[in-house]
Amino acid sequence: MRILLQFPEGLKQYALRYAKELERSGNEVFISASPTFGACDLALDEARSLKADKLVHFGHAEFHHVDFNVEYVEYKMDASLALLPRSLDLLSGFDTIGLCTTIQHVHQLGDIKSFYESRGKTVVIGKPYGFAKKPGQILGCDVGSAASIDRQVDAHVYFGGGVFHPLGALLSTTKPFIAIDPFNGMMERMDQMREQYARRSRGKVLSAMGAKSFGILVTTKNGQHNMRLAELLKARIERDGMSSAILVANTFDFESLSNMREFDAFVNTACPRIAIDDCDRLPKPLLSANELMSLLSMKTELEALERARSQAAKQ
Ligand code: SF4
């Protein structure tokens, strides 16, 4: 069988080992060297051009069905639970807590729940919906497991590495939010970041107020492609007398985008986290679709106000 292997960045270090195992069982094996951001980003074009019989995607659960033979190999990681006793200080006064994590640690949620229950807490684990598949699982773009239990809990606890995943859950919830990172031994309350990100978002919209031309980003990645939305946004921008074009890439290179100097601002329709995490990588405002809509309605209101003022001045 001709097999293409695809690994997320953290697992690329094991690629050769897996390739050799599959070769020993008689397969012809290739390894995708492209950056990989999730199961939303399957190496389908590479697999098709290699005429591969199968794509083996490591580290993520299925995102959505695609018309290709894909095997998903989830990667479970047993992280240390040694920080949990210390987290009780941060959770003091919160009787009911919600738990969330990434796919790598979902199998540990049972032990984490038992720990907190043994210390008198009531623990809620949200059901998955959207792209996440397991209770308590969150993705950077699907934090339903946390958002859906926001009303029921006094605080949220995220268990896992990095800031990317807890940030998404933080921005979609309203309660105190504690992140426990077993890899760097850190625990923190992240709540203050909500206001910080809300301010950043308002700042981006204000800085795009004078924009006359918009580049709308559309990716060819299987789980992030949204041409329909891009076309709607383009029509909406042009209805208001401004100019726009749809920019297509698999992975957007921010230097190439910066070279497109005719655009005054960019609008993202790809991974929703691009307009949150990557906006500092462009010299021009990089808006989400919602931020674009706020911008357009603010412009309309301001224009109406200007018209009313000039009419009043004439009278
Ligand atoms: S956050 Fe972005 S990269 Fe991650 S799964 Fe969602 S669309 Fe893919």
Boltz pocket constraint, residues with backbone or C-beta under 6 A from the ligand:
constraints:
  - pocket:
      binder: B
      contacts: [[A, 37], [A, 38], [A, 39], [A, 40], [A, 41], [A, 139], [A, 140], [A, 141], [A, 142], [A, 223], [A, 224], [A, 270], [A, 271], [A, 272], [A, 273]]
      max_distance: 6.0
